[in-house]
Amino acid sequence: MKILPVIMSGGSGTRLWPLSTPEQPKQFHALATQHTMIQETALRLSGSEFLKPVVICGKSHEALAVAQLDAIGLTPQAVVLEPFARNTAAVAAVAALIGAEIDPEAFVLMVPADHMISKPEEFRAAILRAAPIAKDHIVTFGITPTAPETGFGYIQRGEALTDGVYGIRRFLEKPNLETAQSYLADGGYDWNAGIFLFSPAVMLEELEAHEPDVLLATREAFSGAQTAGNTRMLEPESFARCPSISVDYAVMERTQRAATAPCDIGWADVGGFSELWRLGAKDGGGNHAQGSAILIDAHNCLVRADGPPVAIIGLDDIMVVSTPSGIVVAPISRAQDVKLAAEAARKLQSI
């Protein structure tokens, strides 16, 4: 059994501005380890069971993605460039098409480039546990919740299909706190991490059945792609006709062949600086700092200084992020609002 990792490297990470920028979004930064997030993703999916990875990204990120994977000896065997974003159903279609071409017998493991997984061995075990079911199902990996999180969608488990793999009763949108607490109390709900394992043939069949316009447009864009070495640029005119829809809506919520493999893999979606503070190493005052940071009578702060020294004096629960692209100062509790600053900065730059 072989598994083809297909790494989805899209998005701009606006909630991590000014560290993450459109030119170099968060997956190309080392946020919690010595490796960048895309490097960590490739490293945890390397070894005897795995084929060399495929990367799907935008043209402006091709050089970064290839250079960073070259640096760890995991040069992608193929890079597919999207002329513009068309959501994850299109990515799933492209992943299935290139998987069928590379090795139709291998399973495709479609993973975001910007997730943290602190227990990679448990993740590998979950993949191997799910593989037999993936012969005729599309398996998504549900993350065992550790708190009543309101920022993630949830999956309600159905009947057991085999040890540790279940059918799916329903997908649920991001809940309010009371609803999230009820999910945890019930115990049959997991966070939806957006990681999928499937046979190329099964994904293509389900797209054909439930969202044929996505498959038609991506198939035409794929077959008409411009090729240079191991890089393909999807044909823009065909790709523009692809509906922008998530694979959850397009396939997973409609198909009878959906399954979930709940797992405790130390997963985190580093969507903002509050999460980075929570995950980061801290000093005795609860501060997480990188770069030239000076903290005097400061507690529970986050400082990232890429440039001149940054000093915080007599403040608590504050984040300061200073890079050549900009500076943001805010209470950590307002971390989600950083995207507003990123949008405002883009408007300023366009004036």
C-alpha positions as CSV (number, residue, x, y, z in Angstrom):
1,M,0.0,0.0,0.0
2,K,1.3,3.4,-1.0
3,I,0.0,6.9,0.0
4,L,0.5,10.0,-2.1
5,P,0.6,13.2,0.0
6,V,-1.0,16.1,-1.8
7,I,-0.1,19.3,0.1
8,M,-2.6,22.1,-0.3
9,S,-0.6,25.3,0.0
10,G,-3.1,28.1,-0.5
11,G,-4.4,31.0,1.6
12,S,-2.7,34.2,2.8
13,G,-2.9,33.8,6.6
14,T,-4.2,37.3,7.2
15,R,-4.8,36.8,10.9
16,L,-1.0,36.4,11.3
17,W,-0.1,39.6,9.6
18,P,2.5,41.2,9.4
19,L,4.4,37.9,9.9
20,S,2.3,36.2,7.2
21,T,1.9,38.2,4.0
22,P,0.4,37.4,0.6
23,E,4.0,37.1,-0.8
24,Q,5.0,34.7,2.0
25,P,2.0,33.3,3.9
26,K,2.2,31.4,7.2
27,Q,2.9,27.9,5.7
28,F,6.4,29.3,4.6
29,H,7.3,30.4,8.1
30,A,8.8,28.5,11.1
31,L,6.2,29.3,13.7
32,A,6.8,26.7,16.4
33,T,9.7,24.5,15.2
34,Q,13.0,24.9,13.3
35,H,11.2,23.9,10.1
36,T,8.5,25.9,8.2
37,M,5.0,24.6,8.3
38,I,5.1,23.2,4.8
39,Q,8.4,21.4,5.6
40,E,6.9,19.9,8.8
41,T,3.9,18.7,6.7
42,A,6.1,17.0,4.2
43,L,8.4,15.5,6.8
44,R,5.6,13.8,8.8
45,L,4.4,12.2,5.5
46,S,7.7,10.7,4.5
47,G,8.9,7.2,4.8
48,S,8.4,3.8,3.3
49,E,4.6,4.0,3.0
50,F,4.6,7.4,1.3
51,L,5.4,8.5,-2.2
52,K,7.1,11.8,-2.8
53,P,4.7,14.7,-2.3
54,V,2.6,16.7,-4.8
55,V,2.1,20.4,-4.0
56,I,-0.9,22.4,-5.2
57,C,-0.4,26.2,-4.9
58,G,-0.6,29.5,-6.6
59,K,2.0,30.5,-9.2
60,S,3.5,33.2,-6.9
61,H,4.4,30.6,-4.3
62,E,5.9,27.9,-6.6
63,A,9.5,28.9,-6.0
64,L,9.1,29.1,-2.2
65,A,7.4,25.7,-2.0
66,V,9.9,24.0,-4.1
67,A,12.9,25.6,-2.4
68,Q,11.7,24.8,1.1
69,L,11.0,21.1,0.2
70,D,14.3,20.9,-1.7
71,A,16.0,22.0,1.5
72,I,14.8,19.0,3.4
73,G,15.4,16.5,0.6
74,L,11.7,16.1,-0.3
75,T,11.5,17.7,-3.7
76,P,7.9,17.4,-4.9
77,Q,7.4,15.0,-7.7
78,A,4.8,17.4,-9.1
79,V,3.7,20.9,-8.6
80,V,0.2,22.0,-9.8
81,L,-0.3,25.7,-10.1
82,E,-3.8,27.3,-9.7
83,P,-4.2,30.5,-11.8
84,F,-6.6,31.6,-9.0
85,A,-8.2,30.0,-6.0
86,R,-11.3,27.9,-6.5
87,N,-11.8,26.3,-3.1
88,T,-11.2,22.8,-1.9
89,A,-13.6,20.8,-4.2
90,A,-11.4,21.9,-7.2
91,V,-8.3,20.9,-5.2
92,A,-9.8,17.5,-4.5
93,A,-10.5,17.0,-8.1
94,V,-7.0,18.0,-9.2
95,A,-5.5,15.8,-6.4
96,A,-7.6,12.8,-7.7
97,L,-6.6,13.4,-11.3
98,I,-2.9,13.6,-10.6
99,G,-3.1,10.7,-8.2
100,A,-4.7,8.6,-10.9
101,E,-1.9,9.5,-13.2
102,I,1.0,8.9,-10.8
103,D,-0.3,5.7,-9.3
104,P,-4.0,4.8,-9.5
105,E,-3.6,2.1,-6.8
106,A,-2.1,4.6,-4.3
107,F,-4.3,6.4,-1.8
108,V,-4.3,10.2,-2.0
109,L,-3.8,12.0,1.4
110,M,-4.9,15.6,0.9
111,V,-3.5,17.8,3.7
112,P,-3.3,21.5,4.3
113,A,0.3,22.9,4.5
114,D,-0.4,25.1,7.5
115,H,-1.4,22.7,10.3
116,M,0.6,21.7,13.3
117,I,0.6,18.1,14.4
118,S,2.7,17.4,17.5
119,K,2.1,13.6,17.5
120,P,3.1,12.5,14.0
121,E,3.3,8.8,14.9
122,E,-0.3,8.9,16.0
123,F,-1.2,10.6,12.8
124,R,0.5,7.9,10.8
125,A,-1.2,5.2,12.8
126,A,-4.6,6.8,12.1
127,I,-3.8,6.9,8.3
128,L,-2.9,3.2,8.3
129,R,-6.0,2.4,10.3
130,A,-8.2,4.2,7.8
131,A,-6.6,2.9,4.7
132,P,-8.6,-0.3,4.3
133,I,-11.9,1.8,4.5
134,A,-10.5,4.3,2.0
135,K,-10.7,1.7,-0.7
136,D,-14.3,2.5,-1.1
137,H,-14.9,5.6,1.1
138,I,-13.6,9.1,1.4
139,V,-12.1,9.3,4.9
140,T,-11.8,12.5,6.8
141,F,-9.8,12.7,10.0
142,G,-11.8,14.0,13.0
143,I,-9.7,15.6,15.8
144,T,-10.7,14.5,19.3
145,P,-11.7,17.8,20.9
146,T,-9.9,19.1,23.9
147,A,-12.2,22.0,24.6
148,P,-15.6,23.4,23.6
149,E,-14.1,25.2,20.6
150,T,-16.4,27.5,18.7
151,G,-13.9,28.3,15.9
152,F,-14.1,24.9,14.2
153,G,-16.7,22.8,12.4
154,Y,-17.6,19.4,13.9
155,I,-18.3,15.9,12.6
156,Q,-20.8,13.7,14.4
157,R,-19.8,10.0,14.2
158,G,-22.2,7.4,12.8
159,E,-21.9,3.6,13.0
160,A,-18.5,2.0,13.4
161,L,-17.2,0.7,10.0
162,T,-14.1,-0.9,11.6
163,D,-12.0,-0.4,14.6
164,G,-11.5,3.4,14.9
165,V,-13.3,4.4,11.7
166,Y,-16.9,5.4,11.6
167,G,-19.6,6.5,9.2
168,I,-20.6,10.1,9.4
169,R,-24.0,11.1,10.7
170,R,-23.7,14.8,9.9
171,F,-21.3,17.7,9.5
172,L,-22.0,20.7,11.7
173,E,-21.1,24.4,11.3
174,K,-19.1,26.3,13.9
175,P,-21.3,26.2,17.1
176,N,-21.9,28.7,19.9
177,L,-20.3,27.9,23.2
178,E,-23.4,26.1,24.7
179,T,-23.7,23.9,21.7
180,A,-20.0,23.1,21.7
181,Q,-20.2,22.1,25.3
182,S,-23.0,19.7,24.5
183,Y,-20.9,18.1,21.8
184,L,-18.0,17.5,24.3
185,A,-20.4,16.1,26.9
186,D,-21.9,13.7,24.3
187,G,-18.5,12.4,23.2
188,G,-19.5,11.5,19.6
189,Y,-18.3,14.7,18.0
190,D,-14.9,15.6,16.6
191,W,-13.3,18.7,15.1
192,N,-13.3,18.9,11.3
193,A,-9.6,19.3,10.3
194,G,-10.1,19.2,6.5
195,I,-7.7,16.2,6.0
196,F,-8.9,13.5,3.5
197,L,-7.7,10.1,2.5
198,F,-9.2,8.5,-0.7
199,S,-8.7,6.4,-3.7
200,P,-8.5,8.6,-6.8
201,A,-11.3,6.6,-8.5
202,V,-13.7,7.0,-5.5
203,M,-13.2,10.8,-5.4
204,L,-13.7,11.2,-9.1
205,E,-16.8,9.0,-9.0
206,E,-18.3,11.1,-6.2
207,L,-17.5,14.4,-7.8
208,E,-19.1,13.2,-11.0
209,A,-22.2,12.2,-9.1
210,H,-22.6,15.2,-6.9
211,E,-20.8,18.2,-8.4
212,P,-20.1,17.3,-12.1
213,D,-19.4,21.0,-13.0
214,V,-16.4,21.0,-10.7
215,L,-15.0,17.8,-12.2
216,L,-15.6,18.9,-15.8
217,A,-13.9,22.2,-15.4
218,T,-10.9,20.9,-13.5
219,R,-10.5,17.9,-15.8
220,E,-10.3,20.3,-18.8
221,A,-8.0,22.7,-16.9
222,F,-5.8,19.7,-16.0
223,S,-5.6,18.2,-19.4
224,G,-4.9,21.6,-21.0
225,A,-2.3,22.6,-18.4
226,Q,1.0,24.1,-19.5
227,T,3.9,21.8,-18.4
228,A,7.4,22.7,-17.6
229,G,9.5,19.9,-16.0
230,N,7.4,18.6,-13.1
231,T,5.3,21.8,-12.9
232,R,1.8,22.2,-14.4
233,M,-0.1,25.5,-14.7
234,L,-3.8,24.7,-14.9
235,E,-5.5,26.2,-18.0
236,P,-7.1,29.4,-16.8
237,E,-10.1,29.6,-19.0
238,S,-11.4,26.2,-18.1
239,F,-10.5,26.6,-14.4
240,A,-12.5,29.9,-14.3
241,R,-15.6,27.9,-15.0
242,C,-15.1,25.7,-11.9
243,P,-17.6,26.6,-9.1
244,S,-15.9,27.8,-6.0
245,I,-17.2,25.3,-3.4
246,S,-15.6,23.3,-0.6
247,V,-15.2,19.6,-0.8
248,D,-17.3,19.3,2.3
249,Y,-20.3,20.9,0.6
250,A,-19.6,19.4,-2.8
251,V,-19.1,15.8,-1.8
252,M,-18.8,14.9,1.9
253,E,-22.2,16.1,3.0
254,R,-23.9,14.4,0.0
255,T,-22.1,11.1,-0.5
256,Q,-23.0,7.8,1.1
257,R,-19.3,6.9,1.1
258,A,-18.1,9.3,3.8
259,A,-16.2,8.1,6.8
260,T,-14.3,9.6,9.7
261,A,-11.3,8.4,11.6
262,P,-11.2,10.2,15.0
263,C,-7.7,10.8,16.3
264,D,-5.7,12.5,19.0
265,I,-2.7,13.8,17.1
266,G,-1.8,17.0,18.8
267,W,-3.4,19.0,16.0
268,A,-3.6,22.8,15.9
269,D,-4.7,25.1,13.2
270,V,-2.5,28.1,13.9
271,G,-5.1,30.7,12.7
272,G,-4.0,33.6,14.8
273,F,-1.5,34.9,17.3
274,S,-3.5,33.8,20.4
275,E,-3.0,30.2,19.2
276,L,0.7,30.8,18.6
277,W,1.0,32.2,22.2
278,R,-0.9,29.1,23.5
279,L,1.4,26.7,21.8
280,G,4.7,28.5,22.2
281,A,7.3,28.0,24.9
282,K,7.0,30.5,27.7
283,D,9.1,32.1,30.4
284,G,8.2,32.3,34.0
285,G,5.9,35.2,33.4
286,G,3.9,33.3,30.8
287,N,5.5,35.3,27.9
288,H,6.3,33.8,24.5
289,A,9.0,35.8,22.7
290,Q,11.1,35.4,19.7
291,G,13.8,37.7,18.3
292,S,15.1,40.8,20.1
293,A,12.5,41.0,22.8
294,I,12.8,42.9,26.1
295,L,10.1,42.1,28.7
296,I,10.1,44.1,31.9
297,D,7.3,43.5,34.4
298,A,5.3,41.9,31.6
299,H,3.0,38.8,31.8
300,N,1.3,36.5,29.3
301,C,2.5,38.5,26.4
302,L,3.6,37.5,22.9
303,V,6.5,39.2,21.2
304,R,8.0,38.5,17.8
305,A,10.7,40.9,16.8
306,D,12.1,40.5,13.3
307,G,14.3,43.6,13.3
308,P,15.1,46.2,16.0
309,P,14.6,45.3,19.6
310,V,11.0,45.4,20.9
311,A,10.5,46.3,24.6
312,I,7.3,45.8,26.7
313,I,7.2,47.4,30.1
314,G,4.4,46.9,32.7
315,L,1.9,45.3,30.3
316,D,0.0,42.0,30.5
317,D,-1.8,40.0,27.8
318,I,-0.4,42.1,25.0
319,M,0.9,41.0,21.6
320,V,3.6,42.9,19.6
321,V,4.6,41.6,16.2
322,S,7.3,43.6,14.4
323,T,8.5,42.7,10.9
324,P,9.8,44.6,7.9
325,S,6.2,44.3,6.5
326,G,4.6,46.1,9.4
327,I,3.9,46.2,13.2
328,V,0.8,45.2,15.1
329,V,0.1,45.9,18.8
330,A,-3.1,44.6,20.4
331,P,-4.5,42.7,23.3
332,I,-4.1,38.9,22.7
333,S,-7.9,38.7,23.2
334,R,-8.2,40.7,19.9
335,A,-6.0,38.4,17.9
336,Q,-8.8,37.5,15.5
337,D,-9.1,41.2,14.5
338,V,-5.6,41.3,13.0
339,K,-7.1,40.4,9.7
340,L,-8.8,43.8,9.7
341,A,-5.3,45.4,10.0
342,A,-4.0,43.2,7.2
343,E,-6.9,44.4,4.9
344,A,-6.3,48.0,5.8
345,A,-2.5,47.6,5.1
346,R,-3.3,46.2,1.7
347,K,-5.5,49.2,0.9
348,L,-2.7,51.6,2.1
349,Q,-0.2,49.9,-0.2
350,S,-2.5,50.1,-3.2
351,I,-3.0,53.9,-2.8
